[in-house]
């Protein structure tokens, strides 16, 4: 049985350029759909975050008008998974050798903390160097920005990846006032960012890097993770 680590943000607010704060948390589908996929494939799932903080649910992801008719199921699955696991592991204490894959789900939290978390950066650098699966969905790819070498070079520069697009951020109503936009930042750092239609499932596989564009991409992205793990034995 393989073990997969889901690294969550610890942020519950996102500070805007006008000084206001936007409440955030984990996006239910982005946690629940991969969790169900991984467990169904026979893998064990563990959770970690900066400081071992249990991030709250982003309430937008529990609103059918925003997150679709299946959001109630996703909320129940996510809350049950987190409750059963207990307090998340402290990211600083995580042994990367225990895991066959690392997944970064979204919500806006990764834009607050994971994008510059040194413990996450070290974990991702080790996993990528070993050829283990590194996966991220929606705003989760912000966490990939934490992986830099001693010279400041971004370790994922030049890699193909998907992420929540600037267009989707605008449609969601959170682009104006955002300190920075994820897709733009990824391109600025050297990513080969690819995208599909807004809010439609779209995934990119580049070797051991598996990424999804938005919440709808969560399950397809997770399925690609399972395929990749199977191919690597």
C-alpha positions as CSV (number, residue, x, y, z in Angstrom):
1,X,0.0,0.0,0.0
2,X,1.3,3.4,-1.0
3,X,1.1,6.5,1.2
4,X,0.0,9.9,-0.1
5,X,0.5,13.2,1.7
6,X,-2.0,16.0,1.2
7,X,-0.4,19.3,2.2
8,X,-3.0,22.0,3.2
9,X,-2.6,25.6,3.8
10,X,-3.0,26.9,7.3
11,X,-4.5,30.3,6.2
12,X,-8.1,31.3,6.9
13,X,-7.8,34.8,5.5
14,X,-6.3,36.4,2.3
15,X,-5.2,40.0,2.7
16,X,-6.2,42.2,-0.3
17,X,-4.3,45.2,-1.7
18,X,-6.9,47.6,-0.2
19,X,-6.2,46.2,3.3
20,X,-9.4,44.2,3.6
21,X,-9.3,40.5,4.2
22,X,-11.1,37.7,2.3
23,X,-12.1,34.6,4.3
24,X,-10.6,31.5,2.8
25,X,-10.0,27.8,3.7
26,X,-9.8,24.5,1.9
27,X,-12.0,23.9,-1.1
28,X,-14.1,20.8,-0.3
29,X,-14.0,19.2,-3.8
30,X,-10.3,19.6,-4.1
31,X,-9.7,17.6,-1.0
32,X,-12.7,15.2,-1.1
33,X,-12.4,14.0,-4.7
34,X,-8.7,13.1,-4.5
35,X,-9.2,11.5,-1.1
36,X,-12.0,9.3,-2.4
37,X,-10.0,8.4,-5.5
38,X,-6.8,7.5,-3.6
39,X,-8.7,5.4,-0.9
40,X,-10.6,3.6,-3.6
41,X,-7.3,2.7,-5.3
42,X,-6.0,1.3,-2.0
43,X,-3.7,4.1,-0.9
44,X,-3.3,5.6,2.6
45,X,-3.8,9.3,2.9
46,X,-2.3,11.6,5.5
47,X,-2.6,15.4,6.0
48,X,0.0,18.0,6.9
49,X,0.0,21.8,7.1
50,X,2.3,24.6,8.3
51,X,2.4,24.3,12.1
52,X,-0.1,21.4,12.0
53,X,-3.0,23.9,11.8
54,X,-6.4,22.6,10.9
55,X,-7.6,24.9,8.1
56,X,-11.3,25.7,8.0
57,X,-13.6,25.0,5.1
58,X,-14.0,27.7,2.5
59,X,-17.7,28.2,2.8
60,X,-18.0,29.1,-0.8
61,X,-17.2,25.4,-1.6
62,X,-20.3,24.4,0.4
63,X,-22.6,26.7,-1.6
64,X,-24.4,24.8,-4.5
65,X,-24.8,28.1,-6.4
66,X,-21.0,28.4,-6.4
67,X,-19.6,24.9,-6.1
68,X,-22.4,22.8,-7.9
69,X,-25.0,20.3,-6.7
70,X,-22.4,17.7,-5.4
71,X,-20.8,20.1,-3.0
72,X,-22.7,18.7,0.0
73,X,-21.2,15.3,-0.7
74,X,-17.7,16.8,-1.0
75,X,-18.1,18.7,2.3
76,X,-19.2,15.5,4.1
77,X,-16.3,13.5,2.7
78,X,-13.7,16.1,3.4
79,X,-14.9,16.8,7.0
80,X,-15.0,13.1,7.8
81,X,-11.5,12.5,6.4
82,X,-10.0,15.3,8.4
83,X,-11.9,14.4,11.5
84,X,-10.8,10.7,11.3
85,X,-7.2,11.6,10.7
86,X,-7.1,14.1,13.6
87,X,-4.7,17.1,13.8
88,X,-2.6,17.5,10.6
89,X,1.1,16.7,10.8
90,X,3.4,19.6,11.2
91,X,4.9,20.2,7.8
92,X,8.3,20.8,9.4
93,X,8.2,17.3,11.0
94,X,7.3,15.4,7.8
95,X,9.7,12.7,6.6
96,X,9.4,12.9,2.8
97,X,10.7,9.3,2.4
98,X,7.4,8.1,3.9
99,X,5.3,9.2,0.9
100,X,5.0,8.1,-2.6
101,X,3.1,11.2,-3.7
102,X,2.4,14.7,-2.5
103,X,-0.7,16.6,-3.3
104,X,-1.4,20.4,-2.9
105,X,-5.2,21.2,-3.0
106,X,-6.4,24.8,-3.3
107,X,-8.6,27.4,-1.9
108,X,-6.9,30.7,-1.8
109,X,-4.8,29.7,1.2
110,X,-1.7,28.6,-0.8
111,X,-1.4,32.2,-2.1
112,X,-1.0,33.3,1.5
113,X,1.5,30.8,3.0
114,X,2.5,27.7,0.9
115,X,4.0,29.7,-1.9
116,X,6.9,30.7,0.3
117,X,7.0,27.9,2.9
118,X,10.6,26.6,3.2
119,X,9.5,23.3,4.7
120,X,7.2,22.6,1.8
121,X,9.9,23.7,-0.6
122,X,12.3,21.2,0.8
123,X,9.7,18.4,0.7
124,X,8.8,19.1,-2.9
125,X,12.4,19.3,-4.0
126,X,13.2,15.9,-2.4
127,X,10.1,14.3,-3.9
128,X,10.7,15.7,-7.3
129,X,14.4,14.7,-7.3
130,X,13.4,11.1,-6.3
131,X,10.8,11.0,-9.1
132,X,7.9,10.7,-6.8
133,X,4.5,12.1,-7.9
134,X,4.0,15.8,-7.1
135,X,0.5,17.0,-7.7
136,X,-1.5,20.2,-7.3
137,X,-4.9,21.5,-8.3
138,X,-6.5,24.9,-8.7
139,X,-4.6,27.4,-6.4
140,X,-2.5,24.5,-5.0
141,X,0.2,25.0,-7.7
142,X,1.1,28.2,-5.8
143,X,2.8,25.8,-3.3
144,X,5.2,24.7,-6.1
145,X,6.7,28.2,-6.0
146,X,8.3,27.3,-2.6
147,X,10.7,24.9,-4.2
148,X,13.9,26.9,-5.0
149,X,17.5,26.0,-5.2
150,X,20.3,27.6,-3.2
151,X,20.7,30.1,-6.0
152,X,17.1,31.1,-5.9
153,X,16.3,29.2,-9.2
154,X,12.8,27.8,-9.2
155,X,13.0,24.0,-9.4
156,X,9.8,23.7,-11.5
157,X,10.8,26.3,-14.1
158,X,10.2,25.0,-17.6
159,X,7.7,22.4,-16.5
160,X,4.3,22.1,-18.1
161,X,1.5,22.7,-15.6
162,X,-2.1,23.8,-15.1
163,X,-3.5,26.1,-12.4
164,X,-6.4,28.4,-11.7
165,X,-6.4,30.9,-14.6
166,X,-6.5,34.7,-14.4
167,X,-9.7,34.5,-16.4
168,X,-11.2,32.2,-13.7
169,X,-10.1,34.5,-11.0
170,X,-11.8,37.4,-12.7
171,X,-15.0,35.4,-13.2
172,X,-15.0,34.4,-9.6
173,X,-14.7,38.1,-8.6
174,X,-11.4,37.9,-6.7
175,X,-8.9,39.2,-9.3
176,X,-9.4,42.8,-8.5
177,X,-7.5,43.5,-5.3
178,X,-5.5,40.3,-5.4
179,X,-1.8,40.9,-4.5
180,X,-0.9,38.6,-7.4
181,X,-2.5,36.3,-9.9
182,X,-1.4,32.7,-9.8
183,X,-1.2,31.8,-13.6
184,X,0.6,35.1,-14.3
185,X,3.1,34.4,-11.5
186,X,3.8,30.9,-12.6
187,X,4.5,32.1,-16.2
188,X,6.8,34.9,-14.8
189,X,8.8,32.3,-12.9
190,X,9.2,30.2,-16.0
191,X,6.4,27.7,-16.0
192,X,4.9,26.4,-19.2
193,X,1.4,27.2,-18.1
194,X,-1.4,25.5,-20.1
195,X,-5.1,26.0,-19.7
196,X,-8.5,24.8,-20.9
197,X,-11.9,26.5,-20.9
198,X,-12.9,28.3,-17.7
199,X,-14.2,26.0,-15.0
200,X,-14.0,22.9,-17.1
201,X,-11.8,20.0,-16.1
202,X,-8.3,20.3,-17.5
203,X,-5.2,18.4,-16.3
204,X,-1.6,18.4,-17.4
205,X,0.9,15.6,-16.8
206,X,4.6,16.4,-17.2
207,X,6.6,13.4,-16.0
208,X,6.0,13.1,-12.3
209,X,4.2,16.5,-12.1
210,X,0.4,16.3,-12.3
211,X,-1.7,19.4,-12.1
212,X,-5.3,20.4,-12.5
213,X,-6.8,23.8,-13.4
214,X,-9.8,24.2,-11.1
215,X,-12.1,22.3,-8.8
216,X,-13.7,20.3,-11.6
217,X,-10.2,19.0,-12.4
218,X,-9.8,17.5,-8.9
219,X,-11.0,13.9,-9.7
220,X,-9.3,13.7,-13.1
221,X,-6.1,15.0,-11.6
222,X,-6.2,12.4,-8.8
223,X,-6.9,9.6,-11.3
224,X,-3.7,10.6,-13.2
225,X,-1.8,10.5,-9.9
226,X,-3.0,6.9,-9.4
227,X,-2.0,6.0,-12.9
228,X,1.4,7.6,-12.4
229,X,2.0,5.7,-9.2
230,X,1.0,2.5,-10.8
231,X,3.4,3.0,-13.6
232,X,6.2,3.7,-11.1
233,X,5.4,0.5,-9.2
